[in-house]
Amino acid sequence: MAEGINTRPLWAERLGVLMVKRPRQVKRYSPSAGKHTLHTVERVKKKRASELRWGQRRFRRVMAGYRGFPRPKPDGREKPTKRVNILYRCTETGKAHYAPCKRAKKFELIDR
């Protein structure tokens, strides 16, 4: 393969899904304040799954004993991008709200 040729797919460059850098503070509309205010940006971490949920209880019941895995393992590879949940917290009211998830291979919060 010749050097200097861009091998990334064109759709990924257009959508900007390879690397996302977002500022830690951004000015956007706050529904609780009713105006545009400064917000802090946080990445939402995945919380630990509860053992008391119905799906988990059913999974434990099926896995008990000499049975196998209750559902087929997914074929194929892992997706190249993950959905990133972003939480915006208003600095005036302290209320937090979400924006729609975006896909990104890498996500980074930077100070501007």
N, C-alpha and C positions, 0 to 999 in steps of 0.2 A: 504494500500500500504506500502510495506516495505521501511524503511528509507535507504538512501545511494544508492538507485538504480537511475541511470540516466534516466529520463523520456523524455528527449529531443529527437526528431527524429534524426536518424543517418545522414540523408542527410543534415540537418541543421548544424551539427557539421563539416561535411566534407567541406561544402561550406563556412562556417564561416559567416552565415547571422545573427547570433543572436546579436553579439556586435562587432562593428568595431571601433578600435582606430587607428587613422592616425596621423602622425607627422604634425606639422604646416608648417615645411619647409622640402622640399625633393629635391634631385638632379635628374633631368630628362632632356630629350632632348627638346630643344627649337627650333621650326622651324624658328622663326624669327632671332635668333642668329646663328643658324646653328651648334650648339654644345650643350653639356650637361652643364646646368647652374643650379643654385639654384632657386627654385620656392617656392612661398608661396602658401599654400593650403587654399581655402575658400569653404565654403558650400554655394551653390546658394540658395537664398531665393525665394519663389514664389512671383511674382509681382501681383499687383492688376489687375483683369480682366478689360478690357476696355469695357465701355458701348456702344461704337460705332462699335464694331465688328458685322458682319452680323448675326452670330448665336445668339448673345445677343439681337439684335434688333428683330429678328424673335421670340425669346423666350418671350420678353416683349409684342409683338403684340398678340401672342397666349394667354398669361396669362391675357390680358386685358379683362374686361367684366365678364361674368358669367361662363366662361369655366373652366375646371379643368386643371390639370397638363398635359403638351403636350406629355409626354413620360412616359412609365411605370417605376415605382420605381424598382431599382434592388433588387432581392431577395437574400437571403443568408447573409453572414457576411462580415466584412471588411477583407481585406488581412492582414496576420500577419506581412508582411514586406513591407517597402516602398522603392521606388527607390531613391537613393541619388545622386544628381548632384554635382560634384566636379569641381571647377574652379582652374586651375593652372596659377599663374601669375609670369612671368619671372622677376627676380630682376634686370637683366641687361638692358633689352629692355622695360620692363613694359607691354609687350603684354600678353594677357591672352588666354588660350585655354582649351578646355574641354577634359575629358577622357570619355570613355563609362560609362553609369550609372551602379551602383552596387546596389543590394538589401541588406538592413540591417534593423534589428529591432530597434537597437539603433546605433547612429553614434556620435563619439566624436573626436575632434581634441585635441591632447596633445602636450606639449612642450617636446622636447627631448634634 
